Amino acid sequence: MPNALNFSGGPGALPDSVLAQTRDAIVALPETGLSVLGMSHRSAWFQSILDEAEQNLRHLLGLSSDYAVTFLQGGSSLQFAMIPMNFAAAGVAPPEYITSGYWSNRATSEAAKVVAARKIAWDGKSGGYRQLPALDSLDIARDAAYLHYVSNETVEGRQFPAIDRALPVPLIADMSSDFLSKPLDTTPYAMLYAHAQKNLGPAGVTVAVIRRDLLERIPDGLPAILDFRTHVTHGSNYNTPPVFAIYVLALVTRWMRADIGGLAAMQRINEQKARQLYATLDELGGAIHIHARQQWRSQMNVAFSFGDARLDDAFIESARERGIVGLEGHRSIGGLRASLYNAVTPEAVDSLCEALRAFSLERV
Ligand SMILES: *Cc1c(COP(=O)(O)O)cnc(C)c1O
């Protein structure tokens, strides 16, 4: 098993039990005697894995049959382009985007390359991306193609509260960094998506959950691979899918159901981890700056700094000596970031808090 504690922003930590099964599967799958890396995507075994991965997601989310579940490639970044290609159809007003941080900025600027017009519904730039808007206070055109937002800003460590009522326009969310970290009422959403490498598995696969009525808006003439209907029709097996990544995703979602006991249990663990780390940072106070305003603090990504790049680097080094890694802040804002994804254990957070206290006593 890994001999360091991984707080990386992504790809991130995976459960030890999943890593052990994956290690064995690389040599030979118990069900087939073949390496998972050499399994045909047309095999009955892989079909059973696709089915299980979908069933696990449907079960965890309580997803109705109104939604299709697809497994795609190209990461969340491809979704930034595919969504406007598919859903900013003629005859409706331009899509609207909430620009609340690094990743939603990327989504907004990619959309501008695909559609003639798109509207910025809210822009947090002037506030240094430290706060978030209330979604139902925004002035969105009633006939907007959709409203896009990022549920958890991974870089700056800010998270929207749960959306508990329907909006008048189709709501589309990039949930890459907080998907399956807590229960989710999917009914307000027309589409949500998340790549695997933060909470679900290794890089290489992106889950997209799409309400079926939205598929009717897709214009004809898109390249097949960029048309969501292709992936729905072919059950995410149109061209060669990332067999390995989907296999690990099936194991992670199996772990969430069988070992963790579902999303409410996952939330309790995640809340406790976040509470402990923020409490430690608040208690050490003075020297430490947390990037997000209190109200918007993310449970998944804690972006902070000692206010001095040399101290931040010294902390990274002293944590590394304790076997704690992945604390470098995103290159766009620097500082430090501890990511508390589902597979990061409460014990790992204990170790991080201990390292913070020891460092503060000694150096700050
Ligand atoms: C990490 C991240 C991305 C980038 O995804 P890729 O799979 O690398 O394209 C997009 N959105 C959010 C919210 C992220 O956290």
Ligand as a Chemical Component Dictionary entry (heavy atoms), coordinates in Angstrom:
data_LIG
# 
_chem_comp.id                   LIG 
_chem_comp.type                 NON-POLYMER 
_chem_comp.pdbx_formal_charge   0 
_chem_comp.three_letter_code    LIG 
# 
loop_
_chem_comp_atom.comp_id 
_chem_comp_atom.atom_id 
_chem_comp_atom.alt_atom_id 
_chem_comp_atom.type_symbol 
_chem_comp_atom.charge 
_chem_comp_atom.model_Cartn_x 
_chem_comp_atom.model_Cartn_y 
_chem_comp_atom.model_Cartn_z 
_chem_comp_atom.pdbx_ordinal 
LIG C1 C1 C 0 -9.713  19.220 -12.109 1  
LIG C2 C2 C 0 -10.940 19.887 -12.666 2  
LIG C3 C3 C 0 -11.193 19.982 -14.050 3  
LIG C4 C4 C 0 -10.194 19.502 -15.102 4  
LIG O1 O1 O 0 -10.580 18.290 -15.569 5  
LIG P1 P1 P 0 -9.763  17.449 -16.654 6  
LIG O2 O2 O 0 -10.334 16.079 -16.490 7  
LIG O3 O3 O 0 -8.313  17.551 -16.340 8  
LIG O4 O4 O 0 -10.114 18.035 -17.972 9  
LIG C5 C5 C 0 -12.386 20.539 -14.463 10 
LIG N1 N1 N 0 -13.291 20.987 -13.570 11 
LIG C6 C6 C 0 -13.065 20.925 -12.242 12 
LIG C7 C7 C 0 -14.103 21.444 -11.286 13 
LIG C8 C8 C 0 -11.902 20.366 -11.753 14 
LIG O5 O5 O 0 -11.695 20.290 -10.432 15 
# 
loop_
_chem_comp_bond.comp_id 
_chem_comp_bond.atom_id_1 
_chem_comp_bond.atom_id_2 
_chem_comp_bond.value_order 
_chem_comp_bond.pdbx_ordinal 
LIG C1 C2 SING 1  
LIG C2 C3 SING 2  
LIG C2 C8 DOUB 3  
LIG C3 C4 SING 4  
LIG C3 C5 DOUB 5  
LIG C4 O1 SING 6  
LIG O1 P1 SING 7  
LIG P1 O2 DOUB 8  
LIG P1 O3 SING 9  
LIG P1 O4 SING 10 
LIG C5 N1 SING 11 
LIG N1 C6 DOUB 12 
LIG C6 C7 SING 13 
LIG C6 C8 SING 14 
LIG C8 O5 SING 15 
# 
